[in-house]
């Protein structure tokens, strides 16, 4: 019995290729290599069979090169086929330093010698630009080592130069770059494009009256076409716990507490600035002794938007840093902790700049004016001293308007419980502080997002309703007519009340209607009491504070009249302003003999007449006193005798 031999297609194919290999010429060599490479890549031919074909080519007598050269040529053909199969040319990005493509979570650079990893995959989701066709950028997205997605509208201006600024930002947020591959990542980012076009904005807040832009999200932007350019989203967006938890463990403890209720209500208020329209930027400053709860109130307000350590800022930033910070808080609330950390020289400039709503004009290197940062915002500040006191203690003279731009609120509520009116059922203030602190640590960042969602949904109705509520509550706070001088602070307090009432209506706080208004009324009343009466009495008080602060901090500029020293030593007093009889005992009064020519130095910004009038009204000078005195090293000179006591 005869058994038929079954054919083997692979053996037959190998035999055919071996036969062809013996007759291949230089003209047909590359085509044959391509055919063999395809069979190797798709697994039809194994490595042993591949070696057989290479051996046949090396021995065919047509000067194709030795085995080593043929092996190298076949390997190159196989790599090219793999690249062509893995990434279609249409998906590749042509850069100045090679071709780039994304695969398996990585960005690869393709060259004739092979493909190399550049960095973890980074996608260009679209091109961004503002409404004036400038401020171009690219919307980037990538994942860090924990699988968290980051999104960044990268300004293209950061790509100028070597691109290290961009790479630093990406590396800081989890992008992994192969050693020495920074230049290739920058090359890819420069050349990768997208047909999608997005509108970028460089400040937060309302856009076109319908979308509220934050660094993390544009609320009301259904097609995600409006992007905040500059901030990296992902790791910077923080929230924890639940809205119910925040209501129960933070907002509920504010009930009956004017300072806490006002601080929390104020966090909601800035988003209403664009709707109210007639209210400018301004701030509130809780001033009081250390450990009295003012910073805890600030933290409670900050918890509306996120973790307090991330949300709150420090006063110690320079004025240039504050400019950038303010632009990022348009229609938002800036939390500034501890005013004494800023230099007294900077405090006045910072407050006036924040209230003015724009930074100073600057020129580019080409002498063109740069676009100015603009904002409208509210801010909340804390400190052991007021801004005026801080400026005064350093020898400066605070302008009258500073107390209107940043309203000073006594942190002490006057109930013997530091900044609280009530501690509810807690045994003492420390226990109450602990409870609030725990609530803030466990729940934050949820109320603010819900608030913006509600405002966007209700914007049309609120355009009419908010101004009406504002007028009603402002009248309720003052009980009728009000002074034009205090209008700005009154309406800021009223806006805080409106925000608190709306947040309560939207079920965000758990308070009763009217709680936020009562707190705002109490705050305004306490501010007005501390602020003083009419313009003349405030001016007199500010001059006296300035004079006292200057004299106490500049005693070294006065010759001590209480003991005898040589004329040569007296002449060493630098920038001498007169003489002084110091108060060595508590019962004594320090008396300064100030050169009349130097009087305006005591309270800069005020005239000599204003200074003399304020000091006389305060009982610190007597116009009947002899206005001439002998000052060693200066002789007989005209002076003003100013007496300081602890009660002044």
NUPA-559970 format. One record per residue: x, y, z of N, C-alpha, C in turn. Coordinates in steps of 0.02 Angstrom, whole numbers, plus 50000, padded with zeros to 5 digits. Layout:
XYZXYZXYZ/...
This chain:
500434994250000500005000050000500455006150000/500275010749955500685016749947500375022549986/500795026150026500565032050066500765038450030/500295042750017500435049149982500805053850029/501325057050003501725061850043501365068550045/501215070950107500875077550115501385083150104/501175088250067501615093950053501635098650113/502225102250122502315107250175502435113950141/501945118750145502005125150110502625129050129/502815128950194503395132850216504035130050185/504085123150184504685120050155504725121550081/504145121350048504125122949976504325130249964/504085134950008504245141950001504995143050013/505265139650063505975140350079506405137750021/506205132249991506575129449934506555134249875/505975137549864505925142249809506365148449821/506365150849884506785156649900507525154949894/507705148949914508405146849909508635146649836/508175144249793508335144049722508405151149694/507935155649713507975162549690508605165949714/508795164549778509385167749807510015166349767/510045160549735510645158649697510705162549632/510155165649609510175169249545510055176749552/509985179349615509855186449626510445190649603/510285196349569510815200949547510755207449589/511235211949578511205218349614510575222249598/510305221449536509705225049515509085222749552/509065216249571508475213449604508585212149678/509165214049704509375212449773508905215549825/508755222149819508355225549869507635222949870/507355221449811506675218749809506645211949843/507155207849832507165201349863507235201949939/507665206549963507745207550035507075209750066/506715214050032506075216450058505575210650065/505585206150015505135200350018505305195950077/505955194550085506175190250141506015193650208/506135200250213506015203850275505275203550295/504825204150246504105203550261503945196750291/504245191450263504115184650287504395183550357/504965186850372505255186350439504825189950490/504605196150471504205200250518503545196950534/503215194050482502565190950497502625183850526/503245181450536503345174950569503325168950524/503285169950458503265164250412503935160550413/504475164250416505145161350416505465162450485/505735157050513506065157650578506795159550569/507165160150623507855162550621508325157650585/508195151150594508625146150560508525146550485/507895147150463507745147650392508015154250364/507995159550404508265165950383509015165350369/509375161750413510095160850404510245156850341/509815152350324509905148350263509875152750201/509395157350199509325161850142509925166550138/510145169050195510735173550196511345169950169/511425163650189512005159750166511975158850090/511355157550063511285156649991511445163049954/511255168649980511405175049948512155176449949/512485174650004513205175950009513615171649961/513315165949940513695161349897513455161349824/513045166349803512755165949736513215168749681/513785171649699514275173549649514125179949611/513655183849633513485190149599513735196249637/514215195549679514535201149715514035205149757/513615201549794513115204849837513405206949904/514015204949918514335206449982514365200250025/514745200550078514815194850122514205193950167/514235188650206513685186950250513515192650299/514035195950324513925201250374513545207150343/513735209150282513395214650249512675212950232/512565206950210511885204750192511435204550255/511725201950310511345201650373511145208650396/511615213450390511465220350410510915223350366/510955222150301510465224950255509775222050268/509745215450281509095212250295508805214750360/509225215650411508985218250476508685225250468/509025229550428508765236250416508095236050381/508015231550333507385230950297506825228750344/506985224150390506485221850439506265227450486/506745231550509506575237050554506115242150520/506275243550457505865248450421505155245850412/505085239350397504415236450389504035236850455/504385235550511504055235950577503805243050591/504225248050575504015254950586503415256750542/503445254550479502895256050433502245252750456/502305246750484501715243150507501445246050572/501905248450616501695250750682501355257650679/501605262150639501345269050637501275271350565/500675272350542500585274950474500915281850469/501235283350414501565289850406501115295850419/500475295150405500015300750415499965302750488/500095298250535500035299550606500685302350636/501195302750597501835304950623501905312450616/502285315250664502405322550664503115323750639/503165327850588503825329450561504115335250600/504655333950636504995339050674505655340950642/505995345650672506645347650646507185342650662/507065338350710507565333450732507345326250720/506825325150682506595318350668505845317950662/505595311750654504885310450651504665307750719/504045309650741503805307750807503125304350801/503005299650846502355296450849502225293950920/501575293050936501365290651002501165283350997/501395279351046501225272251047501325269551118/500825265851141500865262451206501065267151263/500785273251262500905277851317501555281551314/501915281151257502565284451251502585288551186/503005293551187503165297251126503825294551100/503835292451036504435289651005504705294450952/505355294250943505685297750888505945292550840/505755293350777505935288450726506495291150682/507025287150674507585288950631507765283050586/508235284050541508455278650497508785273150536/509075274850593509425269850633508965266150681/508345268450688507885265150733507425270050768/507005267450813506525271550849506725271950923/506655277850953506895278851021506355282451062/506295280451126505825283751171506075290851187/505605295551185505755302551203505495304051273/504855302851284504545304251349503875300651352/503565300851410502895298051415502435301951368/501925298551343501495301351291501195308051311/501265313051269500975319651281500605321651217/499965322851225499535324351167499415331851161/499375334251101499165341151087498425340851068/497985343051114497265342451103496975348051062/497345353651056497085359151017497555365151021/497425370050979497795376350979497355381651013/497665385651056497295390851092497515397751070/497055402551073497215409551060496645413751088/496795420151102496275424451130495855427551074/495385431751094494915434551045495255439550999/495865441751016496235446450974496755442950931/496685436350925497145432350885497875433050908/497965433750973498635433651002498615429051063/499175428751099499195424251156499125416951137/499425414951081499355408151057499685403151105/499395397151105499665391751146499425385051121/499585379851159499365373051142499095369751205/498535366251196498235362651252498545355651255/498925354451308499295348151316498965343751368/499055337151359498785332351408499265326551415/499395324451476499835318751489499655315651556/499955309951572499845306651636500495306251675/500425306951741501025306251783501115298951803/501595297651846501755290851865501215287351904/500735291151932500175288151969499555287351926/499625288851861499055288151816498575294051818/498775299551852498355305551855498445309651791/497895311951763497925315751701498015323151716/498485326251681498605333451687498445336751620/498135342651624497985346551564498255353551573/498575356151522498895362651527498825366351461/498545372451463498545376851405499205380551406/499695377951371500375380551373500445386651329/500635392451356500765398351314501385397051270/501325398451207501885397151161502485401651176/502365407251209502935411651225503435408251270/503205403151307503675399451351504145395051311/503995393951246504415389751205505005393551175/505025399951185505585403851158506225401751193/506775402251157507415400151187507495392651184/507755389751239507895382651240507315378351262/506755381451282506165377551303506225374551372/506745376351410506835373351476506285375251525/505975381151516505435383151561504835378551554/504685376851492504125372151479504295365251507/504895362751492505075356051515505095355751591/505305361051623505315361151696504615360351725/504125363851694503435363351717503155356351706/503315353251649503075346551634503395341351679/504045341851689504395337151733504145337651804/503995343651826503755344751894503085341451905/502715340051852502055337051858502025330251825/502575326651830502565319451818502745317051749/502905321451702503125319051636503815315751644/503895309851614504535306251617504885307151550/505495309651551505875310851490506505306551490/506625303151433507225299051427507845303351432/508385300551457508995304251466509235307751403/509345314251408509595318051350509075319551297/508445318051310507935318751258507525325151264/507715329651309507335335951316507255339651250/507795339951211507775343651149507265340751100/507185334051102506705330851056505985332051079/505875332151146505205333651171505005340851152/505475345551158505335352451139505205352951064/505595349351024505505349250952504805346750934/504585341350967503915338650955503375343650973/503445346851032502935351651054502905357751007/503475359750980503485365350933503105363650869/503185357650843502935355950776502265352450776/502075349250831501435345650832500855350650830/500385349550786499835354250777499165350750787/498635354550787497965351750793497485356350756/496995353550724496495357550689495995360750738/495945358050798495475360750847495715367550872/495265372450873495425379150897495025380750959/495365383251011495065384851075495195392051093/494735395151130494835401951154495175401751221/495735405251227496095405451291495985412051326/495945411851391495905417951432496465417651483/496735423451501497305423551546497125426251614/496475426751629496265428351696495625424451711/495505423251774494925419451794494305423851793/493735420851807493115424651815492645423851756/492165428451753491645428051702491915429751633/491715425851584491885427051514491245427451474/491145433151441490565434151398489905433451436/489935434351502489325434251542488975427551546/489305422151525488965415651525489395409951551/490045410951551490505405651572490945408351628/491035404551680491485406451735492105402151731/492675405351719493305401851707493705401351772/493915395351789494385394251844494985390451815/495545390351850496105386451825495935379151815/495465376551854495295369451850494755367951798/494285372651788493715371051746493375377451724/493075377151664492665382751640491935380751648/491595383451698490905381751713490435384951663/489995381051634489525383551585489775382851514/490375380151505490675379351439490525372251414/489955371351381489725364651363490185361051314/490515364851270490945361651220491685362151237/491835364151299492535364551322492975368651275/492705374151250493085378151201493425384251232/493325385351298493635391051331494115388451384/494735390351378495265387451419495635392951457/495775391651521496195396251559496925394651543/497265399351511497935398051488498455399951541/498875395251558499415396551605499425391751662/498845389451686498825384951743498815377751720/499135373451758499125366251744498595362951785/498105360051752497555356851787497745349651804/497455347151858497565340251879497755340151952/498405340251966498625339852035498455346152074/498325351852040498185358152075497455358652097/497025354552069496315354752087496195349952144/496055352852204495995348552262495325349452296/495025344052313494425344052355494435337652397/494075337952451494075332152496493415332052533/493185326052549492575325452588491955326752545/491425328952577490785330052543490505336852561/490035339252521489695345452536489305344852601/488975339152611488605338052673489075338352733/489655335352726490145335452781490385342452795/490495346452743490725353352753490185357552787/489555356452767488995360052799488955358352873/489025351852889488925349552958489515351153003/490125350952976490715351453019491075358153015/490885362352966491195368952961490665374452963/490215374552913489735380052909489265380252969/489075374552996488605374553052488895377853114/489555377453122489875380553181489905388153175/489785390753115489785397953105489135401253127/488605397253136487955400053155488025403853221/487795410053221487835414153282488505417453292/488985416153248489655419053252489755423953195/489765430453210489795435553158490415434953116/490995433853148491615433653110491665427553065/491485421753090491505415653050491005415852993/490385417953009489875418252957490085423152902/490365428852922490575433852872491145431152830/491625427752861492205425152824491985420052772/491525415652792491295410452745490865413652690/490415418252709490005421652658490435425452609/490965428452634491395432552591491745428352537/491845421952551492165417652501491715416652440/491055417052449490595416352393490505422952355/490665428552387490475435152360490805437252295/491465436052285491785438852225491475436852159/491185430952155490875428752092490265432952074/490035437052122489455441452108489665448352085/490315449852086490545456552068490335458551997/490395453951951490215455451881489465456451874/489085453251917488355453851914488125460351948/488445461952005488255468052041488475474352003/489045473951971489305479151925489545485651958/489225488052009489405494652036489845494152098/490165488452107490605487552165491305486252141/491785490052167492475489252147492845484652194/493475483552178493895479152218494015482152287/494095477952336494215480152405494315474252450/494525475652511494675470152557494415471252627/494455465952666494305466152738494915463452775/495065466452831495645464452870495445463152942/495505456852964495385455153034496015456453074/495995461153120496575462953159496465461353233/496955458353264496895456753335497505453153360/497485451353424498055448153455498165441153428/498755438553443498925431853420498475426553451/498325421353412497935415653435497215417553454/496935422553420496245424453437495735421653389/495955417653340495485414353294495405417653227/495765423153214495675426553150495925422453092/496485418953100496745414753046496295408753035/495985406253088495515400653081494905402853041/494685409053050494125411653010494325411952937/494945414152924495195414352855495215407352825/495435402552864495465395652839494765392952824/494285394752866493595392452854493335395252788/493475401652775493275404552711493635401252653/494275399952661494665396752608494415389752592/494125386352642493895379452631493325379052581/493005384752566492485384752514492795382752447/493425384552436493735383652370494255378152368/494535376152424495045370852422495385370152489/495955366752488496335365852550496655372452569/496565374452631496755381152652497495382652640/497935377752647498645379052637498805380552564/498385378152519498485379452448498135385952427/497555387252457497145392952437497415399452466/497595399452530497815405752560498525407552537/498665414052535499315416652515499615420552574/500235422452566500575426252618500695433352595/500645438052641500765445052626501485446352605/501935441952622502635443352612502845443552539/502405441852492502575442252421502735449352401/503185450252354503335456952329502755459552288/502765465952272502205468852235502155465852165/502725463952135502695460752069502355453952074/502495450252128502165443852138501425444652150/501235449852186500525451152199500145452752135/500475456152087500145457652023499925451251988/500375446551983500215440251950499675436551988/499735436652054499245433252097498545436252088/498515442952085497875446352078497545444652011/497945444351957497665442651892497365435651891/497625431351933497365424551937496765423951984/496565429652015496005429552061495465434652039/495425436151975494895440451951494215437351966/493745441451989493085438952010493165433652065/493725433952100493865428952151494075432152216/494195427852265494365430052333495085428152346/495485433152366496185432052382496255432052458/496535426652485496625426052557497355427452573/497475432752612498155434952629498245434552705/498715430552727498805429452799499405433352825/499315436552882499825439952922500175445652886/499865451652893500105457552857500805459752879/500995458152940501655460252965502225456952928/502075451652889502595448252851502815452152790/502405457052769502595461352713502945467552740/503405470352702503725476452724503215482052725/503295486652772502825492252778502815496352715/503385496852681503425500752619502985497752565/502935491052564502555487652512501815487552526/501615487552591500915486552608500455491652576/500645498052581500225503352551500165502352476/500715500952442500715500052370500285494052350/500335488652388499955482652372499205483852378/499005487052433498285488252444498005492852390/498365498152373498115502752322498105499352253/498595495152239498605491752174498035486652168/497925482852222497375477952221496705481552211/496615487152246495975490752242495895494152174/496445496352144496405499652079496215494752024/496395488452031496185483451983496615482751921/497215485451923497665484651866498385485651889/498845482451852499545483251869499825489251832/500445490751846500755496551814500935495051741/500925500151699501095499351628501825497351621/501945492551576502625490151564502765489851489/503395490251472503595489751402503955483151389/503875480751328504255474851307504955477051286/505365472351267506045473951245506045477951180/505485477551144505435481351081505085488051092/505025490051156504735496551175503995497051163/503655491351153502935491451147502635490551216/502055493651227501715492951291501415485951296/501565482451351501275475951362500545476751384/500145471751367499455471751390499445471551467/499055475951498499055476351570498595471051600/498785468351657498355463851694497795467851726/497185465651717496595468951746496225463951790/495915466451843495525462051886495015465951926/494525462551950494065465152001493995459552052/494155461152114494205455752162494055458252232/493975453652277493935455052349494495451252382/494735453852437495255450152474495115450352548/495375445452581495275444452653495965443852685/496105448052733496775448452763496735447652838/497285445552868497335444952941497995447852964/498025449653027498645452053056498535454553127/499065455053164499025457653232498955465253233/499135468453177499065475653171498685477253107/498415483253103498095485453042498625487952993/498415489052931498895491552881499155498352903/498715502752927498925509452948499425508953006/499295504653054499755503753111500435501153087/500415496453040501035493553015501455498752980/501135502952940501485508252905501765513352954/501355515053004501545520153053502145518053095/502155511753116502705509453160503375509453123/503355509653058503975509853019504145516952996/503795521853027503955528753012503585531652953/503115527952924502745530452867502105533852889/501765536852841501125540152854500595536952810/500135533052838499625529752797499135534852768/498975534452705498485539052676497785537452702/497355542552702496675541652729496295536152693/496405535352627496015530652588496165523352601/496715521952636496905514952644496405511152687/496095514752736495615511452780494945510252747/494835513352689494225512052650494345506552600/494935506152574495095500852525495185494152560/495445494152619495505488052659495205489552728/494585487452738494225489052799494475484852858/494665488252912494935484852970494375482653017/494335476153029493815473353072494145470753136/493935472953195494215470053257494075462553259/494595458553266494495451253267494115449053329/494195452553384493845450853446493105452753440/492675447853451491955448953445491665452453507/492065453353559491835457053618491395453053665/491415446453660490995442253704491415438153753/492055439753757492495435953802492695429253774/492555428153710492715421653678493165422753617/493585427853623494045429753569493645431653507/493735428253450493385430353389492685427453384/492445423953435491795420653431491275424253474/490655423853450490085426153490489805420453532/489885414353506489655408453541490095402553523/490175397953569490545391753554490075385753558/489415387253556488895382053557488975377553618/489005371153610489025366653668489725364353686/490225367453657490915365353671491145368153738/491565364653774491745366753842492155373153845/492565374453794492975380553795493175382353723/493515387953717493705390453651494185385553616/494645382653654495125378053623494765372053592/494265369353627493895363653600493515365753537/493235371853537492875374253479493355375153420/493945377953433494455378653380494645371953351/494725367053394494905360353372494375357453325/493745358553343493195355853302493185359153233/493255365753231493265369153167493865366853125/494445366553158495055364453122494975357553092/494665352853129494575346153103494105346153043/493565350153047493095350552991493425353152928/493855358352936494205361352879494685356352848/495005352252889495485347352863495135341652826/494515340052845494175334252817493715335952758/493515342152752493035344052699493215350852670/493365350952605493525357252573493465356652497/493365362352464493365362652391492725360552357/492215358352395491595356052364491075361652357/491035365852408490515371152407490635376152350/491255377952338491395382852286491205380452216/491325374052202491145371452136490385371252126/490025369352179489295369352175489025376452167/489345381152201489145388152197489205390752125/489765389452092489845391852024489355388551976/489225382151987488735378751944488045381951950/487865383852012487215387052022487205394051991/487735397851997487755404551969487695404451893/488055399751861488015399251789487305397551766/486995392951802486325390751783485805396351795/485925400551846485435405751864485645412751840/486155413351798486435419851781485915424851756/485485422951712484995427551684484555430551739/484315426351783483895428651839484295433151887/484915431151900485335434851948485525441751924/485545442751858485705449351831485235454751857/484615452851870484125457551898484085456951974/484125450951998483995449652069484555452152114/485185451152096485735453052139485755460652153/485705464952101485695472152116485125474152163/484545471052155483975472552198484115470452270/484375464452279484555462052346485085466452378/485555468652337486105472752362485845479252392/485385482652357485115488952383484705487852446/484315482552446483895481052504484315479652566/484825475552559485235473652616485675479452638/485925483552592486325489352610485915494152654/485285495252636484845499552676484705496452744/484625489852745484495486452809485105486852855/485705486552827486315486752869486385493452903/486275498952866486375505652895485735508552924/485165505452910484545507952938484305514452907/484505515752846484285521752812484835524952772/484925531552780485425535152741486125533252764/486605534252719487305532652736487755537952707/488365538252735488855543252713489175541052648/489265545552600489625543752538490335541252552/490625543652607491305541652625491355534252640/490825531452669490835524452689490465519852641/490245522652584489845518752538490195512452514/490835512952495491185507152467491195501352515/491365502752579491385497352628490695494652641/490195499052645489505496852656489285491952602/489405493752539489175489452484489585482952479/490205483152499490585476852501490295472252554/490125475052612489805471052664489125468352640/488755472652605488105470452580488175464952528/488685465352486488795460152436488965453452470/489355453852524489515447752562488865444752589/488415449052614487775446552640487355443452584/487335446652526486955443852469487225436952452/487885436352450488195429852433488005424552484/488045426352549487865421552601487135419452598/486695424252582485975422652578485835418152518/486155419552460486055415252402486345408352413/486935407952443487235401352457486785397352504/486465400752550485995397352595485385395052557/485135399252512484555397452471484715391452426/485345390952404485555385352361485755379252402/485605379352466485725373552511486465371952518/486885377052518487605375852525487845376652596/487505380852637487765382452703487395379052761/486745377752752486355375152807486125380452856/486255386852840486035392352885485305394052872/485045398452915484385401152905484445407552863/483915409052825483915415352789483955421052839/484395425752825484495431452870485125430952911/485415424952918486025424152958486605428052928/486685427552862487245431052830487165438552834/486545440952828486415448152832486565450752902/486365446952953486495449053022487245449453035/487625444753009488345444853018488655450852983/488435452352922488705458052885488535464652920/487945465052947487745471152984488185472153045/488315466753081488745467153140489465469253120/489715466353066490395467953044490445475253023/489945477752986489965484652965489935489453024/489515487753072489455491953132490115492153171/490435486453179491075486153214491615489953176/491595489353109492085493053069491985500553076/491355502753073491205509853076491405512853143/491305508953196491515511253262492265512153266/492635507253239493365507653240493625512853192/493255513953138493465518653087493445525853112/492955527453153492915534253180492365538153148/492355544653165491805548953143491925551953075/491885558653073491925562053008492635562252983/492715565352924493375565452891493905568952933/493705574552966494205578453004494465574553064/494035570853099494275567053157494705561253136/494555558153078494975552753053495655555353034/495655561153000496285564152980496715565753040/496395568653092496765570353153497065564153185/496665558753188496915552553218497495549653178/497445549853112497985547153070498625551153076/498565557853081499155561953089499495560553156/499095560053208499375558653275499725551953275/499405546853244499725540253241500385540553203/500385544253148500995544753108501545548253147/501375553753181501885557553219502165553253275/501715550053311501935545853367502385540253342/502175536953288502585531553261503265533853238/503285539653207503925542253183504395543853241/504135547353291504565549453347504835543353385/504405538453397504615532753436505115528353400/505085528353333505545524153295506155527853269/506195534453283506755538353258507085542553313/507095540053374507395543853429508135545253416/508465540853378509175541753364509315547953322/508795550953293508885556953253508805563353294/508715562453360508635568253405509205568353457/509475574053469510005574753519509695574253589/509995570053630509755569153698509925575253739/509415578653764509505584953801509575583753876/509555577453898509535575953970510215575254002/510765575353964511425574853994511925578753953/512475580453985512985584553954513495580253918/513625581753856514155578453818514515583753777/515065581753749515455586553711515105588553647/515275594553623514995596953560515155592253503/515765589453504515975585053450515525578853445/515335576053503514905570053502514205571753479/513955577553500513285579453479513235580253404/513765582553374513755583553302513725577053262/513805571453297513785565053262513075562553249/512565565953276511875563853264511725564553190/511555558953158511435558953086510735561353070/510675565653020510015568252999509625570953058/509955575053098509655577553160509015581453147/508485580153189507845583553182507685587853242/508145588153290508025592253350508285588953412/507985590353468508195587453531507625583553564/507805579553616507295575653651507485575153725/506975575953766507025574453838506665567753848/507035562153850506695555553855506325554653921/505835550053919505455548353980505785542254011/506205543454062506565537954094506135534254145/505595537454167505145534354215504445534354186/504025529754212503345529154185502955535554193/503085539154248502705545254262502925551054219/503505550354188503765555954148503445556154079/503525561854047503285562853979503875564353934/503925560753878504465562153830504285568453792/504765573053787504655579353753505155579953696/504895580953636505315581653576505315588953555/505895591653541505965598353515506135597653440/505625598053399505705596653327505825603153290/506355603153249506485608953207505855610453166/505635616653165505045618353125505135616553051/505745616853028505875615252958505775607752943/505745603652996505685596452987504985593753004/504525598153021503865595853044503515591252993/503545592952929503195589052878503485582052871/504095581052897504395574452895504035569552941/503705572252994503375568053043502765564453015/502425567452968501815564552939501795566452865/502155562752826502205564352754501525564052721/501425568752677500785569052642500315574252672/500485576852730500075581952763500465588452767/500105593952767500425600552771500625602052843/501055607052850501265609252917500665611552958/500195615052926499605617452961499175611652986/499085606452944498685600652965499015597053024/499665596453021500025592853075499965596753141/500075603253139500025607253201499315607153228/498815607453185498125607353208497945600753241/498165595153211498005588653239498355587653306/498985589853311499365588953374499075593353429/498855599353411498565603753462497905600853487/497495598153440496855595253460496955589153505/497505585653494497655579753535498005581553601/498145587953611498465590053673499205588453675/499515587353618500225585653616500665591753608/500375597453589500765603653585500345609253615/500675614653632500335620553658500615626453619/500185629753581500425635153538500695641053579/500535641053644500785646453687501505645153709/501755639153698502435637553718502935641753680/503525642653711504065646153678504285642153617/504295645253559504455641553498505195642153480/505605644153528506325644353516506665640353571/507205636953552507585633053602508305632553579/508735631553630509445630653615509585623153608/509795621153549509985614153536510735613953526/511115610653571511845610253563512035608153492/512535611353467512805610253400512385613453346/511805616353366511375619753317511215626853339/511315628253402511185634953427510445636253440/510265642753442509575644653455509175643853390/508665639453392508275637953332507525637853349/507115638553297506395638053306506185630653307/505785628753357505585621753366504845621353383/504575615453377503905613853403503995608553457/503725609953517503795605453574503215600453573/503385594153564502865588853560502945584253620/502415583453658502435579253718502075572753705/502405567153719502115560453711501985557353780/501415554353788501265550453848500985543753826/500935539053872500665532453856499935532853835/499585538053856498865538553842498725541553774/499225544353741499095547853677498855542953624/
